[in-house]
Amino acid sequence: MSGLVFPGSQAERAFARVLEGTETLVLSKATLDEVLGILTRKFSRESEALSQTAVLITEMGELVKPT
């Protein structure tokens, strides 16, 4: 989340590399759920917006199942 909130941060640079295609975003369902939960609590996002965000994040990266 900090990559989206704090310009110039290391997280923002990492997120930019994902958008540029030089890095791959790898996340689990649990991580995606946590991000969506934060968006809900901190930014009062509606369910439709959260659904679209989940699809966007999943399409940007690779969803994995930790073992």
Backbone bond lengths (Angstrom), bond angles and torsions (degrees), N, CA, C in turn:
res aa  C-N    CA-C-N  psi(-1)  N-CA   C-N-CA  omega(-1)  CA-C   N-CA-C  phi
1 M - - - 1.444 - - 1.518 111.46 -
2 S 1.337 116.41 -33.88 1.463 118.34 -176.38 1.525 111.47 -64.20
3 G 1.325 117.53 -26.78 1.462 120.53 178.02 1.513 112.38 -65.26
4 L 1.306 116.35 -24.92 1.457 120.67 179.23 1.520 111.92 -92.47
5 V 1.327 116.80 -18.37 1.458 120.83 -172.74 1.525 113.15 -104.03
6 F 1.337 117.78 -35.50 1.461 121.09 -174.34 1.528 110.98 -110.60
7 P 1.336 117.28 99.53 1.467 120.50 178.64 1.528 111.40 -59.19
8 G 1.323 115.87 139.15 1.448 121.20 177.48 1.513 114.44 84.86
9 S 1.323 117.53 -3.12 1.462 120.33 -178.14 1.533 110.65 -75.60
10 Q 1.313 115.27 163.90 1.466 120.44 176.57 1.529 109.54 -61.36
11 A 1.313 117.34 -37.35 1.466 121.24 178.83 1.529 110.67 -64.06
12 E 1.332 116.94 -39.07 1.463 119.85 178.25 1.528 110.39 -64.44
13 R 1.315 117.31 -40.30 1.465 120.39 179.25 1.528 110.90 -64.96
14 A 1.324 116.18 -39.28 1.468 120.20 177.42 1.521 110.39 -64.58
15 F 1.314 116.72 -43.23 1.459 121.16 178.57 1.533 110.72 -62.84
16 A 1.324 117.01 -39.17 1.467 121.14 178.12 1.525 110.79 -62.87
17 R 1.330 117.33 -38.83 1.473 120.14 177.97 1.523 111.26 -64.84
18 V 1.320 116.91 -35.33 1.467 120.16 175.62 1.529 109.40 -63.96
19 L 1.322 116.55 -45.54 1.463 120.27 179.94 1.529 111.80 -63.93
20 E 1.334 116.63 -34.94 1.467 121.53 179.01 1.524 111.96 -74.94
21 G 1.330 116.92 -17.83 1.452 120.95 -179.25 1.517 114.32 88.73
22 T 1.338 117.32 9.18 1.461 119.80 179.03 1.525 112.24 -88.11
23 E 1.326 117.25 -14.36 1.463 123.31 176.51 1.522 107.73 -132.63
24 T 1.321 115.84 157.96 1.461 121.45 178.17 1.515 109.85 -111.30
25 L 1.313 115.78 130.83 1.460 121.66 174.99 1.525 107.36 -80.85
26 V 1.316 116.61 121.38 1.459 122.04 178.50 1.523 106.81 -118.37
27 L 1.328 116.91 123.81 1.447 119.59 -178.73 1.524 110.64 -145.85
28 S 1.308 114.52 157.49 1.461 121.44 177.77 1.525 108.91 -101.78
29 K 1.312 115.66 168.55 1.461 120.37 176.38 1.523 109.68 -60.40
30 A 1.329 116.83 -38.40 1.468 120.44 179.35 1.532 111.07 -62.53
31 T 1.322 117.08 -41.11 1.466 120.80 178.50 1.519 110.40 -65.70
32 L 1.324 116.56 -44.63 1.460 120.61 178.46 1.526 110.30 -60.50
33 D 1.325 117.33 -43.54 1.469 121.12 178.01 1.529 111.46 -60.99
34 E 1.335 116.39 -39.05 1.465 120.20 179.08 1.530 111.00 -65.27
35 V 1.318 116.92 -43.90 1.468 120.83 178.57 1.527 110.30 -60.79
36 L 1.315 116.45 -45.99 1.466 120.02 -180.00 1.524 111.30 -65.11
37 G 1.336 117.13 -35.74 1.463 120.67 176.38 1.514 112.22 -64.14
38 I 1.325 116.20 -40.70 1.472 120.60 177.59 1.519 110.45 -64.47
39 L 1.327 116.05 -44.43 1.470 119.16 178.16 1.524 110.84 -59.29
40 T 1.319 116.57 -40.13 1.463 121.02 179.86 1.521 110.93 -64.77
41 R 1.337 116.82 -48.18 1.470 120.81 -176.27 1.521 113.14 -71.85
42 K 1.307 116.86 -44.86 1.468 119.36 -172.02 1.518 114.19 -88.15
43 F 1.339 116.27 -26.88 1.457 118.60 -173.45 1.524 113.19 -122.61
44 S 1.329 117.15 6.51 1.465 122.71 176.62 1.531 112.34 49.56
45 R 1.315 115.97 48.28 1.461 120.24 -179.52 1.531 109.78 -75.81
46 E 1.334 115.93 144.17 1.459 121.83 177.62 1.523 109.85 -79.96
47 S 1.326 116.06 159.63 1.459 120.58 -175.32 1.533 112.32 -60.53
48 E 1.316 118.82 -37.17 1.473 121.04 179.02 1.529 110.52 -65.58
49 A 1.308 116.86 -42.80 1.466 120.72 178.34 1.526 110.25 -64.98
50 L 1.330 117.33 -39.74 1.465 121.00 178.40 1.521 110.89 -65.01
51 S 1.304 116.85 -39.72 1.458 121.18 178.50 1.523 110.34 -62.53
52 Q 1.311 116.74 -44.43 1.469 121.25 178.28 1.528 110.71 -64.55
53 T 1.318 116.54 -39.10 1.457 121.05 178.57 1.523 110.73 -64.40
54 A 1.329 117.00 -42.20 1.462 121.18 178.62 1.522 110.93 -60.98
55 V 1.314 117.03 -42.98 1.462 120.91 178.85 1.527 109.88 -64.34
56 L 1.315 117.38 -45.34 1.463 121.89 -179.36 1.523 111.59 -60.41
57 I 1.325 116.77 -48.06 1.464 120.94 -179.20 1.528 110.22 -62.91
58 T 1.325 116.19 -42.96 1.461 120.39 -179.58 1.527 111.07 -64.18
59 E 1.321 117.25 -39.43 1.470 120.97 178.62 1.520 111.92 -69.18
60 M 1.316 117.39 -29.56 1.471 121.74 -179.81 1.523 111.74 -72.70
61 G 1.310 116.19 -26.44 1.450 118.96 -173.18 1.512 113.19 -129.49
62 E 1.305 113.28 -157.60 1.449 121.93 -179.08 1.530 108.16 -123.84
63 L 1.328 115.60 120.36 1.451 121.14 178.70 1.512 109.20 -85.94
64 V 1.324 116.69 124.61 1.467 120.89 -176.51 1.517 109.96 -123.44
65 K 1.343 115.36 161.08 1.467 121.42 175.35 1.525 107.33 -110.45
66 P 1.341 116.70 110.27 1.470 119.18 179.12 1.526 110.78 -62.62
67 T 1.321 115.19 146.11 1.464 119.15 179.05 1.509 110.49 -115.24
